[in-house]
Amino acid sequence: MPTKNQYFPQSVPHPGETLAEKLEEMNMGPKEFAIRTGKPEKTITAILKAESGITPDMAVVFETVLNIPAYFWLNNQRIYDEYKAREKRQAVLREAAVWASAFPLADMLKKGWLPATGNSMEEKAGALLHFFGIASHIAWENYYFNQQLKVAFRISLAHSKEPYAVSAWLRKGELQAAELHANPYNEKKFKDALPKLKTLMAQHPDDFFIQLQRVCLSVGVKVVYTPCLPKAPINGATRWLNDDTALIQLSCRYKRNDIFWFTFFHEAGHILLHGKKDIFLESMDYSDLDQQKEAEANAFAVKWILTEEQETEIIQRIGMTDEDIIEFARQFNTHPGVIVGRLQHKGLLHPSLGRNLIVSVKL
């Protein structure tokens, strides 16, 4: 963000005003000054009317004729140019105010995604543009709606229900990923790491996310946790940051270990089964979403957390107890909560049974 407590004057004179005052003091007209400096009279007149700026070449010549250092003219011109640029910027922020109001600003501020600003929507819009790393709300539309930078963002949010909240959630994931260092992506190493991650799921230690993140970074996959925003109920997302790095973004929306691990392996399935030109947003409906790829990612996750064959074996046990579920989990190298979650999801286990085996996830 820009440095706090910067002072920006309300008004800055064009250096042509200073030049006019000096020429009047010297009783010298524009024509004589033009002849003395060797510059066209129309150029001098344009400067005096604030229609043109003073170049470094002019500043050096003015120094000779007026005995005023070149840096004085150049500094005045720089200050004036910055002032005019900030005037234009303020106009952009005014135009972006309505756009900014569509975002869940209060929640983004509460989460620390945006800095505290004044109450004006122009200031909030400025903070939001800085968050996205874009110059204007038009640039945001070109990026997230019109897909003008398809190499980085390959779907349009134009037809989604809440494009503003969703784009903010995705952007936060990018910012988090930028803080992580990952080795170049290696498909074989990622595949080889999955059994280790399955065991991590089964054991689910307190630092499971740190271990998960560390293993994935070693094979070129960045994993970040980004809490949900209002109106953006996304479980997870997968996309490629570049050819060498994939990003898995998880929200831990339901704060349950069974759903967390299913989502992770689902996203891992997208990375291993599908190309680098797609972006997948789970729990969101898009007209261009390839449902076949979603089904493939679901099947991949099922394979790793609890196979259909293992599920069949489990449900054949009559009068199942918590101890039975724990034993099945040990036998299949999964977590008891995963078994309970699967059976409850399919209506094969009463919601009140085995709930104590599901672990609450707090990241």
Summary of the structure (lengths in Angstrom):
residues: 363
radius of gyration: 30.4
end to end distance: 26.7
largest distance: 108.4
contacts: 1039
relative contact order: 0.07
helix: 56%
strand: 7%
